[in-house]
């Protein structure tokens, strides 16, 4: 299996898993503070990483060559998770997707600035096509006000930064697990400090949902890092918009949120943009791809 196919498959499975995690987040956001969900789930995911690493017996263990970049990725992950959690209190799942659809443009900008990856004009054109799809979808939803929009936009910004750092670190670390372990350990520890002030008793079902969330999140974040080892961030992020399909289904089945027809039209335009970017990567000569990685400089 070539790198493009492997990256696309990893992203496709990731979108289903992360949409499931978002659905659980929305369900719990109305009852519990973010610290309660993220303290438990973050530490559980970190524990899963320790267990899998022990089974794998990877020679590098959970060490990293990019300490500063890993710290930045960890902080960005905490801020993104917190922003999205509160955004779900104000916005419907489909409304949050309106902001998530901006991630490809954010990723392209940061890829050029941080990773020094050259973004060709045709790629910018495809990314702008995705924005057109975004504008088509926007009238189909009733935005939840300035607060929800600001939180969702912050989540997108910090989330994109975390993704860019993941691709950067992947140039130097051969083991994927540290990129899942450290951000989730940071998330769990930070939220654990806040937990005594916001704790609310949970039923057995609530504990079950948090454990399910942790398992799903572990698989999703592991797959995303694998995808970013194979594909540029500006190619991966448009494919992440496929999670809108899952989010729409979850919104309809679990929350009774019915999107308008224009939402599906916009989704088709965004999907067309993603398909082109995948095709473009599949036809990029290996020497160019290798040169793009080589431009990244030394490890942090």
C-alpha positions as CSV (number, residue, x, y, z in Angstrom):
1,X,0.0,0.0,0.0
2,X,1.5,3.4,-1.0
3,X,1.8,6.4,1.3
4,X,-1.2,8.3,-0.1
5,X,-3.6,5.3,0.2
6,X,-2.4,4.5,3.7
7,X,-2.9,8.2,4.7
8,X,-6.4,8.4,3.2
9,X,-7.6,5.2,4.9
10,X,-6.2,6.4,8.3
11,X,-8.1,9.7,7.9
12,X,-11.3,8.0,6.8
13,X,-11.4,5.8,9.9
14,X,-10.3,8.7,12.1
15,X,-13.3,10.8,11.0
16,X,-15.8,8.2,12.1
17,X,-14.1,7.8,15.5
18,X,-13.6,11.5,16.2
19,X,-17.2,12.2,15.2
20,X,-18.3,9.6,17.7
21,X,-16.1,11.3,20.3
22,X,-17.6,14.7,19.5
23,X,-21.1,13.2,19.9
24,X,-20.2,12.0,23.4
25,X,-18.7,15.4,24.2
26,X,-21.8,17.2,23.2
27,X,-24.0,14.8,25.2
28,X,-21.9,15.4,28.4
29,X,-21.2,19.1,27.9
30,X,-24.7,20.0,29.2
31,X,-24.2,18.2,32.5
32,X,-20.5,18.3,33.4
33,X,-17.5,20.7,33.3
34,X,-14.8,19.9,30.7
35,X,-12.4,19.0,33.5
36,X,-14.5,16.1,34.5
37,X,-14.5,14.6,31.1
38,X,-11.0,15.4,30.1
39,X,-9.2,14.5,33.4
40,X,-10.5,11.0,33.3
41,X,-10.3,10.4,29.6
42,X,-6.9,12.1,29.2
43,X,-5.3,9.9,31.9
44,X,-7.0,6.8,30.5
45,X,-5.6,7.5,27.0
46,X,-2.2,8.1,28.5
47,X,-2.5,4.7,30.3
48,X,-3.5,3.0,27.0
49,X,-0.3,4.4,25.4
50,X,1.8,3.0,28.2
51,X,0.2,-0.4,27.7
52,X,0.5,-0.5,23.9
53,X,4.1,0.8,24.1
54,X,5.0,-2.0,26.5
55,X,3.5,-4.6,24.2
56,X,5.2,-3.1,21.1
57,X,8.6,-2.9,22.8
58,X,9.6,0.1,20.6
59,X,13.3,0.8,21.0
60,X,12.7,4.6,21.5
61,X,9.9,4.0,24.0
62,X,7.9,7.2,24.7
63,X,10.9,9.5,24.3
64,X,10.9,12.3,21.7
65,X,13.6,14.2,19.8
66,X,11.4,17.3,19.6
67,X,10.8,18.3,23.2
68,X,9.8,21.9,22.5
69,X,7.5,21.0,19.6
70,X,5.9,18.3,21.8
71,X,5.3,20.8,24.5
72,X,3.6,23.2,22.1
73,X,1.5,20.3,20.6
74,X,0.4,19.3,24.2
75,X,-0.6,22.9,25.2
76,X,-2.4,23.4,21.9
77,X,-4.3,20.1,22.4
78,X,-5.5,21.2,25.9
79,X,-6.7,24.6,24.6
80,X,-8.4,23.0,21.6
81,X,-10.2,20.4,23.6
82,X,-11.4,23.0,26.2
83,X,-12.5,25.5,23.4
84,X,-14.5,22.8,21.6
85,X,-16.1,21.5,24.7
86,X,-17.6,24.9,25.6
87,X,-18.5,25.6,22.0
88,X,-20.7,22.5,22.0
89,X,-22.8,24.2,24.7
90,X,-23.7,27.0,22.4
91,X,-23.6,25.4,18.9
92,X,-25.1,22.4,17.2
93,X,-22.8,19.7,15.8
94,X,-23.4,21.0,12.2
95,X,-22.6,24.6,13.3
96,X,-19.3,23.5,14.8
97,X,-18.5,21.9,11.5
98,X,-18.8,25.3,9.8
99,X,-15.7,26.4,11.7
100,X,-13.9,23.0,11.3
101,X,-14.2,23.5,7.6
102,X,-11.7,26.4,7.9
103,X,-9.0,24.1,9.1
104,X,-7.5,23.4,5.6
105,X,-6.8,27.1,5.1
106,X,-5.3,27.4,8.6
107,X,-3.2,24.3,7.9
108,X,-2.0,25.6,4.6
109,X,-0.9,28.9,6.1
110,X,0.9,27.2,9.1
111,X,2.4,24.5,6.8
112,X,4.2,27.3,4.9
113,X,5.2,29.2,7.9
114,X,6.3,26.4,10.2
115,X,7.0,23.4,8.0
116,X,8.3,25.4,5.0
117,X,6.1,23.2,2.7
118,X,5.6,24.9,-0.6
119,X,1.9,25.4,-1.3
120,X,1.3,25.5,-5.1
121,X,-1.3,27.9,-6.6
122,X,-3.5,24.9,-7.7
123,X,-3.6,23.7,-4.1
124,X,-4.6,27.1,-2.9
125,X,-7.4,27.1,-5.5
126,X,-8.6,23.7,-4.2
127,X,-8.6,25.0,-0.7
128,X,-10.5,28.1,-1.7
129,X,-13.1,25.8,-3.3
130,X,-13.5,24.2,0.1
131,X,-14.2,27.7,1.5
132,X,-16.9,28.1,-1.2
133,X,-18.5,24.9,0.1
134,X,-18.3,26.4,3.6
135,X,-20.1,29.6,2.5
136,X,-22.8,27.4,0.9
137,X,-23.3,25.5,4.1
138,X,-23.3,28.6,6.4
139,X,-26.8,29.8,5.6
140,X,-28.2,26.4,6.5
141,X,-27.4,26.7,10.2
142,X,-28.5,29.2,12.9
143,X,-25.2,30.2,14.5
144,X,-25.3,30.1,18.3
145,X,-24.0,33.6,18.9
146,X,-20.7,35.3,19.3
147,X,-19.6,33.3,22.3
148,X,-20.0,29.9,20.6
149,X,-18.5,31.1,17.4
150,X,-15.4,32.5,19.2
151,X,-14.9,29.3,21.1
152,X,-15.3,27.2,18.0
153,X,-12.8,29.4,16.1
154,X,-10.3,29.2,18.9
155,X,-10.7,25.4,18.9
156,X,-10.0,25.3,15.2
157,X,-6.9,27.5,15.6
158,X,-5.4,25.5,18.4
159,X,-6.4,22.2,16.8
160,X,-4.7,23.1,13.6
161,X,-1.5,24.1,15.4
162,X,-1.6,20.7,17.2
163,X,-1.9,19.0,13.8
164,X,1.0,21.0,12.3
165,X,3.2,20.1,15.2
166,X,2.3,16.4,14.8
167,X,3.6,16.4,11.2
168,X,6.7,18.3,12.3
169,X,7.5,15.8,15.1
170,X,6.8,12.9,12.7
171,X,9.8,13.9,10.7
172,X,12.1,13.0,13.6
173,X,10.3,10.5,15.8
174,X,9.6,7.0,14.4
175,X,7.2,6.0,17.2
176,X,3.7,7.5,16.9
177,X,2.6,6.8,20.5
178,X,4.5,9.7,22.2
179,X,2.4,12.1,20.2
180,X,-0.7,10.6,21.7
181,X,0.7,10.1,25.2
182,X,2.1,13.5,26.0
183,X,-0.8,15.7,24.9
184,X,-3.3,13.5,26.7
185,X,-1.2,13.2,29.8
186,X,-0.9,17.0,29.8
187,X,-4.7,17.3,29.3
188,X,-5.4,14.9,32.1
189,X,-3.0,16.5,34.6
190,X,-4.2,20.1,33.9
191,X,-7.8,19.1,34.2
192,X,-7.1,17.0,37.3
193,X,-5.9,20.2,39.1
194,X,-9.3,21.9,38.3
195,X,-11.4,18.8,39.0
196,X,-12.0,19.3,42.8
197,X,-13.7,22.6,42.0
198,X,-16.1,21.3,39.4
199,X,-16.7,17.7,40.3
200,X,-20.3,16.4,40.1
201,X,-21.2,12.8,41.0
202,X,-21.6,10.5,38.0
203,X,-23.8,7.5,37.4
204,X,-22.4,4.2,36.2
205,X,-23.6,5.1,32.7
206,X,-21.7,8.3,32.8
207,X,-18.5,6.4,33.6
208,X,-19.2,4.1,30.8
209,X,-19.5,7.0,28.3
210,X,-16.2,8.5,29.5
211,X,-14.4,5.2,29.1
212,X,-15.9,4.7,25.7
213,X,-14.8,8.3,24.8
214,X,-11.3,7.5,25.9
215,X,-11.0,4.3,23.8
216,X,-12.4,6.0,20.8
217,X,-10.2,9.1,21.2
218,X,-7.1,6.9,21.6
219,X,-7.8,5.2,18.3
220,X,-8.6,8.5,16.5
221,X,-5.5,10.4,17.6
222,X,-3.2,7.5,16.9
223,X,-4.7,7.2,13.3
224,X,-4.4,11.0,12.8
225,X,-0.7,11.0,13.6
226,X,-0.2,8.0,11.3
227,X,-2.0,10.0,8.5
228,X,0.2,13.0,9.0
229,X,3.3,10.9,8.6
230,X,2.1,10.1,5.0
231,X,0.3,13.3,3.9
232,X,0.8,17.1,4.3
233,X,-1.5,18.7,6.8
234,X,-3.2,20.8,4.1
235,X,-4.2,17.5,2.4
236,X,-5.3,15.8,5.6
237,X,-7.4,18.6,7.0
238,X,-9.9,18.8,4.0
239,X,-10.4,15.0,4.4
240,X,-11.2,15.6,8.1
241,X,-14.4,17.4,6.8
242,X,-15.8,13.9,6.1
243,X,-16.6,13.9,9.8
244,X,-19.4,16.2,8.9
245,X,-21.2,13.2,7.4
246,X,-20.9,11.4,10.7
247,X,-21.7,14.5,12.8
248,X,-24.8,15.0,10.7
249,X,-26.0,11.4,11.3
250,X,-25.2,11.6,15.0
251,X,-27.0,15.0,15.2
252,X,-30.1,13.6,13.5
253,X,-30.2,10.3,15.4
254,X,-29.2,11.5,18.9
255,X,-30.1,15.2,19.0
256,X,-32.8,15.7,16.4
257,X,-30.8,18.3,14.5
258,X,-32.0,18.3,10.8
259,X,-29.7,20.2,8.4
260,X,-31.1,21.9,5.3
261,X,-30.5,20.7,1.7
262,X,-27.9,23.5,1.1
263,X,-25.8,21.8,3.8
264,X,-25.4,18.7,1.7
265,X,-24.6,20.8,-1.4
266,X,-21.9,22.6,0.5
267,X,-20.6,19.2,1.8
268,X,-20.3,18.0,-1.8
269,X,-18.2,21.0,-2.8
270,X,-15.9,20.5,0.2
271,X,-15.6,16.8,-0.6
272,X,-14.6,17.7,-4.2
273,X,-11.8,19.9,-2.9
274,X,-10.5,17.0,-0.7
275,X,-10.7,14.5,-3.6
276,X,-8.6,16.8,-5.8
277,X,-5.9,17.3,-3.0
278,X,-5.6,13.6,-2.6
279,X,-5.3,13.1,-6.4
280,X,-2.6,15.8,-6.4
281,X,-0.6,14.1,-3.7
282,X,-0.9,10.8,-5.5
283,X,0.6,12.4,-8.6
284,X,3.4,14.3,-6.8
285,X,6.8,12.8,-7.7
286,X,8.5,11.2,-4.7
287,X,11.5,13.4,-5.0
288,X,9.3,16.5,-4.5
289,X,7.6,15.0,-1.5
290,X,11.0,14.1,0.0
291,X,12.3,17.6,-0.6
292,X,9.3,19.1,1.1
293,X,10.1,17.1,4.2
294,X,13.8,17.9,4.0
295,X,13.0,21.7,4.2
296,X,11.8,21.3,7.8
297,X,15.1,21.9,9.4
298,X,16.4,20.3,12.6
299,X,14.4,18.8,15.5
300,X,13.3,21.1,18.3
